[in-house]
Amino acid sequence: MHIAVLATNTDDSDFAARHPRDVEKFRVLLQGVRPGWRVTAFDLPKGEFPDDVQGFDGMLIGGSPSSVHDEDAWIDRLLALIREGFAAGVPVAGACFGHQAIAKALGGVVGPNAGGFVLGTAETEAVAPAPWMEPVARFRLAAAHGEQVTALPPGAEVVGRAEGCAAACYRIGDRVFATQYHPEMTPEFLAALVEEFAPKVPAEVGAAARASLAPGTEGPRFAEWIARFFEADRG
């Protein structure tokens, strides 16, 4: 399997420089469950895009501090690429910004969180687990977002919901699988991120984020589902 990782993170801060880039986080995530898979990464904000999406067995779109509503050329190009890949039958997975970009590209709506910025560990209740997921009641992933999908695109089905996020995870048949959260963030990175963000958000948000860290996250579990999703499409 050959997967295109489309990195969208525009953070060039000192904090970001002290940690692995998203392209590496997703490479580690995927190859942690499928060591033999080939992963080719593209840094979209720097103008790196695949020439032919049909040359890949799937695309995985990551998170970003940017908004899908920003008027940047690379975002418009990404939305067009999502539509192209979807029309060509290339399976697409998304996390956070990627989850939102897929929804917007295919006819959904993205808006601000009703409760403000979400940070820390978030628990998703699995209301209609996809076929590539084992039976599960809930799962935990890292969270850092101020927007979410407020209306799903045509044909989409909610897989999981979370507090304040009705479409925390969704799919479109066997062609789209997306989560509002961050499977690529390890518990260690999330803890560092919370400490970095805590002084910049309301005190109650920072306190809740710190308190949410104890149960840990389940990135590798979700990575296995992503892998099965790509495998299911390719039969």
C-alpha positions in Angstrom: 0.0 0.0 0.0 1.2 3.5 -0.9 -0.4 6.3 1.2 -0.2 10.0 0.5 0.0 12.0 3.8 -1.1 15.6 3.1 0.3 17.7 5.9 -1.5 21.0 6.5 0.2 22.3 9.7 1.3 26.0 9.3 2.8 26.3 12.8 6.4 27.4 12.5 6.8 28.5 16.2 9.7 27.6 18.5 7.4 25.0 20.1 6.8 23.3 16.7 10.5 23.3 16.0 11.2 21.3 19.2 8.9 18.5 18.1 8.5 16.2 15.1 6.6 17.7 12.2 3.2 16.3 11.4 4.5 14.5 8.3 6.7 12.5 10.6 3.9 12.0 13.2 1.6 10.5 10.6 4.4 8.3 9.1 5.1 6.9 12.5 1.4 6.4 13.2 0.7 4.5 10.0 3.9 2.5 9.9 3.4 1.6 13.6 0.5 -0.6 12.5 1.6 -1.4 8.9 5.4 -1.4 8.9 5.6 -2.4 5.2 3.5 0.4 3.9 5.0 3.1 1.8 4.2 6.7 3.0 4.9 9.7 0.9 4.4 13.1 2.6 3.4 16.4 1.0 3.7 19.7 2.9 0.7 21.5 1.3 1.3 25.0 2.7 4.8 24.9 1.1 3.2 24.1 -2.2 3.9 20.3 -2.2 1.0 18.4 -3.8 0.8 15.0 -5.5 0.8 15.1 -9.3 -1.7 12.2 -9.6 -3.9 11.1 -6.6 -4.8 8.0 -8.5 -1.2 6.9 -8.0 -1.9 6.3 -4.3 -4.0 3.7 -2.4 -5.3 6.4 -0.1 -4.9 9.9 1.2 -4.6 11.0 4.8 -5.1 14.7 5.6 -3.8 16.1 8.9 -4.5 19.0 11.2 -3.6 22.7 11.1 -4.1 25.9 13.1 -5.4 27.3 9.8 -9.2 27.4 9.1 -10.7 25.8 6.1 -12.3 29.2 5.5 -9.0 31.0 5.2 -8.4 32.4 1.7 -5.1 30.7 1.0 -4.3 29.2 -2.4 -3.1 25.9 -0.9 -6.5 25.5 0.9 -8.5 26.0 -2.3 -6.1 23.6 -4.0 -6.6 21.0 -1.3 -10.4 21.2 -1.5 -10.2 20.7 -5.3 -7.8 17.7 -4.7 -10.3 16.1 -2.2 -13.1 16.4 -4.8 -10.8 14.9 -7.5 -9.8 12.0 -5.3 -13.3 11.3 -4.1 -14.6 11.3 -7.7 -11.7 9.0 -8.7 -12.5 6.5 -5.9 -9.4 7.1 -3.9 -10.2 6.6 -0.2 -9.6 9.7 2.0 -9.0 9.8 5.7 -8.9 13.0 7.7 -8.0 14.3 11.2 -9.1 17.7 12.6 -8.5 20.2 9.8 -8.5 17.3 7.4 -11.9 16.1 8.8 -13.3 19.6 8.2 -11.7 20.1 4.8 -13.2 16.8 3.5 -16.6 17.8 4.8 -16.4 21.3 3.2 -15.0 20.1 -0.1 -17.9 17.6 -0.5 -20.8 19.9 0.5 -20.8 20.0 4.3 -20.5 23.0 6.6 -17.8 23.9 9.1 -18.4 26.4 11.9 -17.1 27.5 15.3 -17.4 25.3 18.3 -20.4 26.4 20.4 -18.4 26.0 23.6 -15.2 27.6 22.4 -11.7 26.1 22.0 -11.4 22.4 22.9 -8.0 21.2 24.2 -6.8 18.0 25.9 -8.2 14.5 25.6 -11.6 14.0 24.1 -13.8 10.9 24.3 -15.9 9.9 21.3 -18.9 7.7 21.8 -19.2 5.2 18.9 -22.8 5.4 17.8 -22.5 3.5 14.5 -19.0 1.9 14.3 -17.7 1.5 10.7 -17.1 -2.1 9.4 -13.3 -1.7 9.8 -13.7 -0.9 13.5 -14.0 -3.6 16.1 -17.1 -3.3 18.4 -16.3 -0.4 20.7 -18.4 1.9 22.9 -16.0 4.8 23.0 -12.4 5.9 22.3 -10.1 8.7 23.4 -8.0 11.0 21.2 -6.1 14.2 21.5 -8.1 17.4 20.8 -7.1 21.0 19.8 -9.6 22.8 17.8 -11.9 25.9 17.6 -14.0 24.7 14.7 -16.0 21.6 13.8 -18.2 20.1 11.2 -21.7 21.5 11.8 -23.4 19.9 8.8 -22.3 16.7 7.1 -21.9 16.4 3.4 -24.4 14.4 1.4 -24.1 10.6 2.0 -22.1 11.0 5.2 -23.0 9.0 8.3 -22.0 9.9 11.9 -19.7 7.2 13.3 -19.1 8.8 16.7 -20.1 11.9 18.7 -18.5 13.7 21.6 -19.5 16.3 24.1 -20.2 19.5 22.1 -19.4 17.8 18.8 -22.2 15.9 17.1 -20.1 14.8 14.2 -16.9 13.9 16.0 -16.3 11.0 13.5 -18.0 10.3 10.2 -17.7 8.2 7.1 -19.0 8.3 3.5 -19.4 4.6 2.5 -16.0 3.1 2.3 -14.4 6.2 0.6 -14.2 8.7 3.6 -13.3 8.1 7.2 -12.6 11.2 9.4 -12.2 12.3 13.0 -12.3 15.8 14.5 -9.5 14.7 16.8 -5.7 13.8 16.5 -4.7 10.2 16.4 -1.1 11.2 15.5 -0.5 13.1 18.8 1.1 10.9 21.5 0.2 11.4 25.1 3.6 13.0 25.7 3.2 15.5 22.8 -0.3 16.3 23.9 0.8 17.1 27.4 3.5 19.4 26.0 0.9 21.0 23.8 -1.5 21.6 26.7 1.3 23.4 28.6 2.1 25.5 25.6 -1.5 26.5 25.0 -2.8 26.8 28.6 -1.5 30.4 29.1 -3.2 31.4 25.8 -6.7 30.1 26.5 -9.2 30.9 29.3 -8.0 29.5 32.6 -10.9 27.1 32.8 -10.0 25.6 29.4 -6.4 25.1 30.5 -7.4 23.5 33.8 -9.9 21.1 32.1 -7.2 20.2 29.5 -4.7 19.3 32.2 -7.3 17.3 34.1 -8.3 15.4 30.9 -4.8 14.0 30.3 -4.8 11.2 32.9 -6.7 8.5 30.9 -4.3 8.8 28.0 -5.1 8.6 24.3 -5.6 5.7 21.8 -3.9 6.9 18.7 -2.6 3.4 17.7 -6.0 2.0 18.0 -7.4 4.6 15.6 -4.4 4.1 13.3 -5.4 0.4 13.0 -8.9 1.5 11.9 -7.4 3.9 9.3 -5.3 1.0 8.0 -8.3 -1.3 7.8 -10.3 1.5 6.1 -7.7 1.7 3.3 -7.4 -2.0 3.0 -11.2 -2.5 2.9 -11.4 -0.2 -0.1 -8.7 -2.0 -2.0 -10.3 -5.4 -1.1 
